[in-house]
Amino acid sequence: MNQEQTLPISDQLPLVTSPAILKKAILYKLDSYISGRGELVLPCLPGLLDYYINVVEKLFYDLGRPMSTERQQQLRQIIERKLAEGYNISATAMLVIQYELVKPPQKGMACQVTIRTSTLGEQYKFWVENRKPPLFGSYPDAKVLAIAAEFVENSTKILDIGGGTGRNALPLARKGYYVDVLELTPAFVEQLQKAIATENLSMNVIEGDILDPLTRLRPAFYQLAIATEVVSHFRDIDDLRLFLAKMSDVICSGGLLLFNIFLTVNEYVPDELVRDMAQLCWSSLFTSEELATAMEGLPLVSVSNELVIEYERQHLPETAWPPTSWFESWVTGRDVFPLANGKPPLELRWILCRRV
């Protein structure tokens, strides 16, 4: 009996010899051997959403995994939400996009979007562990020493807000002043306490943040309060107002407050993106009008307003200039605007106030 034989399906298919079709098949197979993953880290600046989306789209396209329109919209919504979330947590929060090529028969790119944050104390801890000291220079601020010299009595009580490694506080204590240091970075607090114990200095360290409502200092106790490289970490005028109000409480009548602050030049008014970028660069900036508003109604009277870079260059010893490798770029606003042939519209200034 004759039986009809059925050929296997593969034998029923047409023979393919087209180089173009065969190459396409090879490339499809090749995808199963190709692997790739990576991490894209972006500052949480909501104003740069469109720019970031373009960066991600180009990355995926260059990796041979262009996104569909639907996928673009989904990813945009996720990134927009995460940017806002990170920005609300910290000025230095980072958006992290982890991506990985998927294997055939799936297509495209798998990705996960998260937020990475760290406290200011943790960031400075990284400095301690990875940067060569002295972190902020080996010599105290000339302006700080000049103002402290106006108080000739050894009983003068000085408060150093954000004293760091003690660049100002230790020389003042060695001169015989009583110094309280408020510092939020545990690694710096430890360094200061070791120096105090070693040298038997009339100095005390308080671990805390001046903007923390729970941070309490002795009222009307200090003849001088200093805050160098502190206001540059503030986020807005409310932080500045809170700082000035607390200083008004702890300085005695007739006492002085010295701090430095980035102020805009002339009539320049920064937009939100510039303000956000300045915060990211530890260069938070304010207009002169905003500073006046923050001081309004407080028992503080402005005594002087001087350009930091000019004063320090003129009064520091030649061997102490510049204080650090990054100092000149930072105080002139070039950390925010890296202009090679122009002057940025912000500058760090010394502000001296008297408590009335």
C-alpha positions as CSV (number, residue, x, y, z in Angstrom):
1,M,0.0,0.0,0.0
2,N,1.4,3.4,-1.0
3,Q,1.6,5.8,1.8
4,E,1.9,9.6,1.1
5,Q,4.9,10.9,2.9
6,T,4.8,14.4,4.4
7,L,7.9,16.4,4.2
8,P,9.1,18.3,7.4
9,I,8.0,21.9,7.5
10,S,11.6,23.1,7.2
11,D,11.9,21.3,3.9
12,Q,8.7,22.9,2.6
13,L,10.1,26.4,3.0
14,P,11.7,28.2,0.1
15,L,15.5,28.3,-0.1
16,V,16.9,31.7,0.9
17,T,20.1,32.9,-0.7
18,S,19.5,36.6,-0.7
19,P,22.6,38.3,1.0
20,A,20.4,41.1,2.4
21,I,17.9,38.6,4.0
22,L,20.7,36.4,5.3
23,K,22.6,39.3,6.8
24,K,19.4,40.4,8.6
25,A,19.0,36.9,10.1
26,I,22.7,36.9,11.2
27,L,22.3,40.3,12.9
28,Y,19.1,39.0,14.7
29,K,21.1,36.1,15.9
30,L,24.0,38.3,16.8
31,D,21.7,40.2,19.2
32,S,21.5,37.2,21.4
33,Y,25.3,37.3,21.9
34,I,25.4,41.1,22.6
35,S,25.0,42.3,26.1
36,G,25.2,45.8,27.5
37,R,24.2,47.6,30.6
38,G,25.0,51.0,32.1
39,E,24.1,53.8,34.4
40,L,23.3,57.4,33.5
41,V,23.5,59.8,36.4
42,L,21.8,63.2,36.1
43,P,21.3,66.0,38.6
44,C,17.7,66.4,39.7
45,L,17.0,69.7,38.0
46,P,13.4,69.7,36.8
47,G,14.0,72.6,34.4
48,L,16.2,70.3,32.3
49,L,13.5,67.6,31.7
50,D,13.5,68.1,27.9
51,Y,17.3,68.1,27.7
52,Y,17.5,64.9,29.7
53,I,14.9,63.2,27.5
54,N,16.9,64.0,24.5
55,V,20.0,62.6,26.1
56,V,18.3,59.3,26.9
57,E,16.7,59.0,23.5
58,K,20.0,59.6,21.8
59,L,21.7,57.1,24.0
60,F,19.2,54.4,23.3
61,Y,19.3,55.2,19.6
62,D,23.1,55.0,19.4
63,L,22.9,51.6,21.2
64,G,20.6,50.4,18.4
65,R,17.5,50.3,20.6
66,P,15.4,53.4,19.6
67,M,12.3,53.9,21.7
68,S,8.8,53.9,20.3
69,T,6.6,57.0,20.8
70,E,4.6,55.2,23.5
71,R,7.7,54.2,25.3
72,Q,9.1,57.7,25.1
73,Q,6.0,59.1,26.8
74,Q,6.1,56.5,29.5
75,L,9.7,57.2,30.3
76,R,9.2,60.9,30.2
77,Q,6.4,60.7,32.8
78,I,8.6,58.6,35.1
79,I,11.6,60.9,34.7
80,E,9.5,64.0,35.3
81,R,8.1,62.5,38.5
82,K,11.5,61.4,39.8
83,L,13.2,64.7,39.1
84,A,10.6,66.5,41.2
85,E,10.9,63.9,43.9
86,G,14.7,64.2,44.1
87,Y,14.7,68.0,43.9
88,N,12.4,68.2,46.8
89,I,14.7,66.0,48.9
90,S,18.0,67.7,48.2
91,A,19.6,70.3,45.9
92,T,22.3,67.7,45.1
93,A,20.0,64.7,44.5
94,M,20.8,62.6,41.4
95,L,18.5,60.9,39.0
96,V,19.9,57.4,38.1
97,I,18.8,55.6,35.0
98,Q,20.1,52.0,34.9
99,Y,19.6,50.4,31.4
100,E,20.3,47.0,29.9
101,L,19.9,45.6,26.4
102,V,17.2,42.9,26.3
103,K,17.6,39.6,24.4
104,P,15.6,38.5,21.3
105,P,12.7,37.9,20.7
106,Q,12.2,40.8,23.0
107,K,13.1,44.2,21.7
108,G,14.4,47.5,23.1
109,M,16.0,48.4,26.4
110,A,15.0,47.5,29.9
111,C,15.6,50.5,32.3
112,Q,15.0,51.5,35.9
113,V,14.8,55.0,37.2
114,T,15.7,55.8,40.8
115,I,16.9,58.7,43.0
116,R,20.3,58.8,44.8
117,T,20.6,61.3,47.6
118,S,23.3,62.1,50.2
119,T,23.4,64.5,53.1
120,L,25.8,67.4,53.2
121,G,27.6,65.6,56.0
122,E,28.0,62.5,53.8
123,Q,29.3,64.5,50.9
124,Y,31.9,66.2,53.1
125,K,32.8,62.8,54.6
126,F,33.7,61.8,51.0
127,W,36.0,64.8,50.9
128,V,37.7,63.7,54.1
129,E,38.2,60.2,52.7
130,N,39.2,61.1,49.1
131,R,40.8,64.6,49.1
132,K,44.2,65.6,50.4
133,P,44.0,68.1,53.3
134,P,43.8,70.9,54.0
135,L,40.3,70.8,52.5
136,F,39.6,74.5,52.8
137,G,43.0,76.0,52.9
138,S,45.7,76.2,55.5
139,Y,45.2,79.8,56.6
140,P,42.1,81.4,58.2
141,D,40.0,84.0,56.4
142,A,41.8,87.4,56.5
143,K,38.4,89.1,57.1
144,V,37.6,86.9,60.0
145,L,40.9,87.7,61.7
146,A,40.5,91.4,61.1
147,I,37.0,91.5,62.6
148,A,38.0,89.4,65.6
149,A,40.9,91.7,66.2
150,E,38.4,94.5,67.0
151,F,37.6,92.6,70.2
152,V,40.7,92.9,72.4
153,E,39.3,91.2,75.5
154,N,40.2,87.5,75.9
155,S,36.7,87.0,77.3
156,T,35.2,87.7,73.9
157,K,32.8,84.8,72.9
158,I,32.7,83.8,69.2
159,L,30.3,81.5,67.4
160,D,31.5,79.8,64.3
161,I,28.6,78.4,62.2
162,G,29.7,75.5,59.9
163,G,33.2,75.6,61.3
164,G,34.3,72.7,59.1
165,T,37.8,71.5,60.0
166,G,38.5,74.5,62.2
167,R,40.3,76.7,59.7
168,N,39.0,79.8,61.4
169,A,37.9,78.5,64.8
170,L,41.3,76.9,65.8
171,P,43.4,80.0,65.2
172,L,40.8,82.2,67.1
173,A,40.9,79.8,70.0
174,R,44.7,79.8,70.0
175,K,44.6,83.6,70.3
176,G,42.6,83.2,73.5
177,Y,39.0,83.8,72.4
178,Y,36.3,81.5,73.6
179,V,34.9,79.7,70.5
180,D,31.8,77.6,70.1
181,V,31.6,75.8,66.8
182,L,28.4,74.5,65.3
183,E,29.2,71.8,62.7
184,L,26.9,69.2,61.0
185,T,29.6,66.9,59.6
186,P,30.5,64.2,62.1
187,A,34.0,63.7,60.5
188,F,34.8,67.4,61.0
189,V,33.4,67.3,64.6
190,E,35.8,64.4,65.4
191,Q,38.8,66.3,63.9
192,L,37.9,69.4,66.0
193,Q,37.5,67.5,69.2
194,K,40.9,65.9,68.8
195,A,42.5,69.3,68.2
196,I,40.8,70.7,71.3
197,A,42.0,67.8,73.5
198,T,45.5,67.9,72.1
199,E,46.0,71.6,72.5
200,N,43.7,72.2,75.5
201,L,41.9,75.0,73.8
202,S,39.0,77.1,75.2
203,M,36.7,75.8,72.5
204,N,33.5,73.7,72.3
205,V,32.0,71.8,69.4
206,I,28.2,71.4,68.9
207,E,27.1,68.9,66.3
208,G,24.1,70.2,64.5
209,D,22.6,72.2,61.6
210,I,21.8,75.9,62.0
211,L,18.6,75.5,60.0
212,D,17.3,72.6,62.1
213,P,14.5,73.9,64.4
214,L,15.8,71.6,67.2
215,T,19.3,73.2,67.1
216,R,19.4,75.5,70.2
217,L,22.2,78.0,71.0
218,R,22.6,80.3,74.0
219,P,20.6,83.5,73.5
220,A,22.4,86.9,73.5
221,F,25.7,85.2,74.4
222,Y,28.2,85.9,71.6
223,Q,30.0,89.2,70.7
224,L,30.8,87.8,67.3
225,A,29.3,85.2,65.0
226,I,30.9,84.1,61.8
227,A,29.5,81.9,58.9
228,T,31.9,81.3,56.1
229,E,31.0,79.1,53.1
230,V,27.7,78.3,54.8
231,V,25.0,80.4,53.1
232,S,26.2,79.0,49.8
233,H,24.4,75.8,50.8
234,F,21.0,77.4,51.5
235,R,18.1,76.6,49.2
236,D,16.0,79.8,49.3
237,I,15.3,83.1,51.0
238,D,13.4,81.3,53.8
239,D,16.6,79.5,54.8
240,L,18.5,82.9,54.7
241,R,15.8,84.5,56.8
242,L,15.9,81.7,59.4
243,F,19.7,81.9,59.6
244,L,19.6,85.7,60.2
245,A,16.8,85.4,62.7
246,K,18.8,82.8,64.7
247,M,21.9,84.9,64.6
248,S,19.9,87.9,65.9
249,D,18.9,85.8,68.9
250,V,22.4,84.5,69.8
251,I,24.4,87.7,69.3
252,C,24.4,90.2,72.2
253,S,23.5,93.8,71.7
254,G,26.3,95.6,69.8
255,G,27.8,92.3,68.7
256,L,28.8,91.6,65.1
257,L,27.8,89.0,62.5
258,L,30.1,88.2,59.6
259,F,29.1,85.9,56.7
260,N,29.8,85.5,53.1
261,I,27.1,85.2,50.4
262,F,26.8,85.0,46.6
263,L,25.0,88.1,45.4
264,T,24.0,88.8,41.8
265,V,25.7,91.7,40.0
266,N,23.9,94.9,38.9
267,E,20.4,94.2,37.7
268,Y,20.8,90.5,36.9
269,V,17.9,88.4,38.1
270,P,18.5,84.6,37.9
271,D,15.8,82.3,36.6
272,E,14.9,79.0,38.3
273,L,17.3,76.9,36.3
274,V,20.2,79.2,37.3
275,R,19.2,79.1,40.9
276,D,18.9,75.3,40.9
277,M,22.3,75.0,39.2
278,A,23.9,77.3,41.7
279,Q,22.6,75.2,44.5
280,L,24.0,72.1,42.9
281,C,27.4,73.8,42.7
282,W,27.2,74.9,46.4
283,S,26.9,78.5,45.2
284,S,23.4,79.4,46.2
285,L,22.8,83.0,45.1
286,F,20.6,85.9,46.1
287,T,19.9,89.4,44.8
288,S,20.6,92.4,47.0
289,E,16.9,92.9,47.3
290,E,16.4,89.4,48.6
291,L,19.1,89.9,51.2
292,A,17.4,93.2,52.3
293,T,14.1,91.4,52.5
294,A,15.6,88.6,54.6
295,M,17.0,91.2,57.0
296,E,13.8,93.2,57.2
297,G,12.4,93.7,60.7
298,L,15.5,92.0,62.3
299,P,17.7,93.9,64.8
300,L,20.6,93.8,62.3
301,V,22.2,96.8,60.6
302,S,24.6,96.4,57.7
303,V,28.1,97.7,58.4
304,S,30.0,96.7,55.3
305,N,29.7,94.8,52.0
306,E,33.0,93.8,50.3
307,L,34.1,91.5,47.5
308,V,35.6,88.4,49.0
309,I,38.3,87.7,46.3
310,E,39.6,91.3,46.5
311,Y,39.8,91.5,50.3
312,E,41.4,88.0,50.7
313,R,43.9,88.5,47.9
314,Q,45.0,91.8,49.4
315,H,45.2,90.7,53.0
316,L,46.3,87.0,53.0
317,P,50.0,86.3,53.0
318,E,51.3,85.7,49.4
319,T,52.1,82.1,50.4
320,A,48.5,81.5,51.3
321,W,47.0,82.6,47.9
322,P,45.0,81.0,46.6
323,P,43.6,79.3,49.7
324,T,42.7,76.2,47.6
325,S,42.9,75.1,44.0
326,W,39.2,75.7,43.6
327,F,38.8,78.9,45.5
328,E,39.1,81.5,42.7
329,S,36.8,79.7,40.4
330,W,34.2,79.2,43.1
331,V,34.2,82.8,44.6
332,T,33.9,84.4,41.1
333,G,30.8,82.3,40.2
334,R,32.7,80.2,37.5
335,D,31.6,77.0,39.2
336,V,28.1,77.9,38.0
337,F,29.0,79.7,34.8
338,P,32.4,78.3,33.5
339,L,33.0,81.3,31.2
340,A,36.5,81.6,29.7
341,N,36.1,85.1,28.2
342,G,33.5,86.7,30.5
343,K,32.6,87.6,34.0
344,P,29.7,85.6,35.6
345,P,26.8,87.8,37.0
346,L,27.4,86.7,40.7
347,E,30.2,87.1,43.2
348,L,30.9,86.1,46.8
349,R,30.8,89.0,49.2
350,W,31.6,89.6,52.8
351,I,28.6,91.0,54.7
352,L,29.2,92.5,58.2
353,C,26.2,93.4,60.4
354,R,25.8,94.8,63.8
355,R,23.2,93.6,66.3
356,V,21.4,96.7,67.6
